[in-house]
Amino acid sequence: MKYLWTEDTGAGYHFWQLVNQLAFDNALIVESKGSNQGILDALSTLKATEDDEYYIAFDYVLDNQDVRNKYRILKRLMDATDARVILLDMICFEHFVLAFDKLISWTGTGKIDKIRIREEILAAIDNHRIDLSRIKNEKTLSYLSGFKRYSTERVMKSLVGEFTQNEYWSVNGSLMGACWYKDCCVSEHPNSLRCGKPETKNGSEKMRMLIESDEVQRAIGII
C-alpha cells in the first residue's frame, strides 16, 4: 500500500484527499497526523513492511527554528527505519495556493497592494524561505516587519487569507471553499463578495488545474 501522511488538518487535509482522488484515483491512503510532531511520533513507531511506501507531506521552512529542529529529527527517523519513506519537497499547503497562477483571477480580489506583495514574495522564495535580500519594495518590507513571530509559513498563511476571504474560496475552514472543488462560482451565491472569472465552473477541472500547477507537481511528482 501507498500512504500519504500529512500534518495538515481541515482544508489542508481536504486538499490532500482531493489530490488522492483526482491525481491518483484514490490509490493512496491519506492520513492526517495532526501536526509535525504527530508525524514524528507515527514514524518513530512505524513497523517496516515489505511492500508499503510512506510519503510525508511535512511543512518545512528554514526560518522557523522549531520546524528546523523537528526536520532534523524527521531525517534521523527516516534514516533509522527499514520502511520505504519518501519526503515531499514542499513549504506548506498555503504555498501551493499562493503560488497558483489562477489565484487572483479566480478569486476576483481587488487588493492591488497585496497582489504586488505576493508577486515580490513569490519571486524571493529560495530554498524553503523568503530571501529578504531580494526584496527592495518598502511596502513589502513593511508588511513583513509587521509579523510578531515572523516565518515564511506565517507569511504564506496570512497572504492566502487576504485573497480567500470569501468563504466559497476560503482555505481556512474544515474543508476547502466550495468553489475550489464544486461545480460553482462565487457570483452564483446571493450576497457574496466579488467574484473572479474561473475558466470553468467544473469543480474537478478547477482542482486539477491547481494540482497540475508547478509547486504542487514539484511536491507530488515523486509519488
Disulfide bonds with the S-S distance in Angstrom:
none
